[in-house]
Amino acid sequence: MQRAREKNALTREKSALTRARRLPAPRPLSRVLERQRPPPSEDGFGAEWRSVRRYLVDSWKDVVRFIPQDVLSGVTVAAVALPLNLALAVASGLPPSAGLIAGVVGGGIAAMMGGTPLQVTGPAAALSTMVFALVARFGVAGAAAAAMAVGCMQLLLSLGRAGRLMKYVPESVLAGFTTGVGIKLLDQQIPELLGFDYRVFELAQMMHRPEWLHEVSWLSTLSGLAVAFLVVAARHLKRFPAALVGVGIVTALASYLGWDIARVGEVPSSLPPPRLPDLQGRWLELFAAALPLGILAAAESLLSARVTDRMAPTSRPHQPTLELLGQGLANLGSGVMGGMPVTGVVVRSGVNVQSGGRTRLAAFLHSASLLFVMLYLSDQIAKVPLAGLAGLLCVVGLRLVEVGTLVHLWKEERVEAVAFLVTAGGTLSGHLVEGLTGGMVIHAVGAWMHRRRHKPHPSAPSVEQKQQGVRAVLSRAHAEARHPSHLEASPHSLGWLRHIKSRPLMSNSSFVHPQAAVIGRVVLGDHVHIAAGSSVRADEGTPFHIGANSNIQDGVVIHALKERKVVVGGEEWAVYVGKNVSMAHNALVHGPCYIGDDTFVGFKAVVHDAVVGSHCYIGIGAIVVGVEVPDGRFVPHGSIVDTAEKAERLPPVSEAHREFNEDVVDVNRGLAAAYRTQDGEVRQTTRPLTTHNNTEPKSGWTNWRRARDERF
């Protein structure tokens, strides 16, 4: 026994020595304190550029995942951009090759280095009038020099992180500027369309004399109108390159029939060598003249980036500092190669999103496709009629004129309408800087007047009371006591008890998580998924309907006001949710309310007393109150839609929005099936639905309601 105890003690001693040898050596106290010391604070500049570098690297990592989609989208965008680049170069007083070089070099650099992965860069109609003025003053070399000047300005703005200031430019000033550009573009291109040299103002003075009709080139007019008609007629076919097809048909007919009309002319079949433009010592003068162009190009790119974010909510949101850096490098490259200034363009970026582009590779392949055309199809481009490009530009000019925005501003806030008109007038008269400055000043005055008219709430305390910690001052009328509890109405008299006792009517294929609350008269269609932590309370307003394949995710609350209804198919509902509807985490839907089929309600969104059409997409944190949203509309993230005018101005949903909701519906339908399998049983209902083919019978709820009423 004694020997056994000694052996055990020896074993324990060896084990202790072994553990001691395995322990790491104690660290010095200075190293321990160094690890506990918080990291040094990073300066804003360094942190911003580390974020820029990380964003660029991460966006390139996504490229290998979507190569087939990006290849198809890049070719489609090139088909749309090719005639636009040629037309905008001609409208700016430059040879067509300047537009192609800008799309190839500038578009390629911006695609590789820009801060908006799906944005497509190239010549823009908004810049064409200013570039035309610089060409008239400095010659063709002035356009390339202006591109380099714009690039330098954008690089400086990027270093100063000026992209964050874009949010302060008012919508009225931007709309006024685009309207002025559109009218000026029409003034330039209508004479080209008609085949003579008269301006629109001169043409208006000659309208009472029919002799001017003899000077019209009817072949040119026919070419331009044919292109314009095809572009307008196919405006709803997002993936159809109507501009390219129209210009191609007109070019083939003009060449085959030998029409005597002006053509594009010679186009170089190779890129020129890089060189500095020869301005004969006028660089300082050009930099001063190009300053408004640089500011405008930066603003246009950032605006286009914001619009692209809204069109592609599943893509990475843009990084403004990196976007200005990429645009600056793109303009420098375009200028060195003899191209014209470039910027991010909403039209081409929209085509990229609609065509299925997923990464920055799509925009880069657009530039590669333009390079292929320039190298191997230059002879065909030389035969394009100028009138056909003029017809395309007339359509672009008309779309830039925002008459609807002016009418809305005149009705809602006339000071902003005046800012719109001043900016548009300055743009039309050639005094762009004065027009933009005047519009900004008028907007600032209007904002100051609005603050002066805004009176404080009656409960607001005085300055002295605020210093004493008083939050609000209310009259005695706000302090009336409620009735004592023994005078409260019985729940039987209000019907609350009957509402609460009513049981939901659920299809066999649906699933309600045990940690979800579904109370009262609620009809759940086939394959509905009610996730944990959600609350569907038909206790005050009742009944509710949730259609087939819909999903109510964690934290969603559905409730309704008493005695408020929506009538759907002759039946009254407090809340009606259609088929294939997704309600993301923490959304709030408060009746009376109607949510149409195939609609997505984003995270923390609020829908109250509203009718939302089918195939809509309500963004993250958006608020929809007291309005009717038409079918197929996108409610931007964080926006507030509380008037009919705001609802009508909502943009259409993109194909990416539709596909995203379809994916969410499929995932939640699978989750419902998985949860049912895990439970090991099929949930039975008090009275099953009569059909299970993703449709809800009109009489199903009526029969069930009659049965429940008989029970009570």
Buried (B, 14 or more C-beta within 10 A) or exposed (E): EEEEEEEEEEEEEEEEEEEEEEEEEEEEEEEEEEEEEEEEEEEEEEEBBEEBEEBBEEBBEBBEEBBEBBBBBBBBBBBBBBBBBBBBBBBBBBBBBBBBBBBBBBBBBBBBBBBBBBBBBBBBBBBBBBBBBBBEEBBBBBBBBBBBBBBBBBBEBBBEBBBEBBEEBBBBBBBBBBBBBBBBBBBBBBBBBBBBEBEBEEBEEEEEEEEBEEEBBEBBBBBBBBBBBBBEEBEEEBBBBBBBBBBBBBBEBBBEEEBEBBBBBEBBBEBEEEEEBEBEEBBEEBBEBBBBBBBBBBBBBBBBBBBBBBBBBEBBBBBBBBBBBBBBBBBBBBBBBBBBBBBBBBBBBBBBBBBBBBBBBBBBBBBBBBBEBBEEEBEBBBBBBBBBBBBBBBBBBBBBBBEEBBEBBBEEBEBBBBBBBBBBBBBBEEEBEBBBBBBBEBBEEBBEEEEEEEEEEEEEBEEEEEEEEEEEEEEEEEEEEEEEEEEEEEEEEEBBBBBBEBBBBBBBBBBBBEEBEBBBBBBBBBBBBBBEBBBBBBBBBBBBBBBBBBBBBBBBBBBBBBEBBBEEEEBEBBBBBBBBBBBBBBBBBBBBBBBBBBBBBBBBBBBBBBBBBBBBBBBBBBBBBEBEBBBBBBBBBEBEBBEEEBBBEBBBBBBBBBEBBBEBBEEBBEBBBEBBEEEEEEEEBEEBBEEBEBBBEEEBBEEBBEEBEEEE
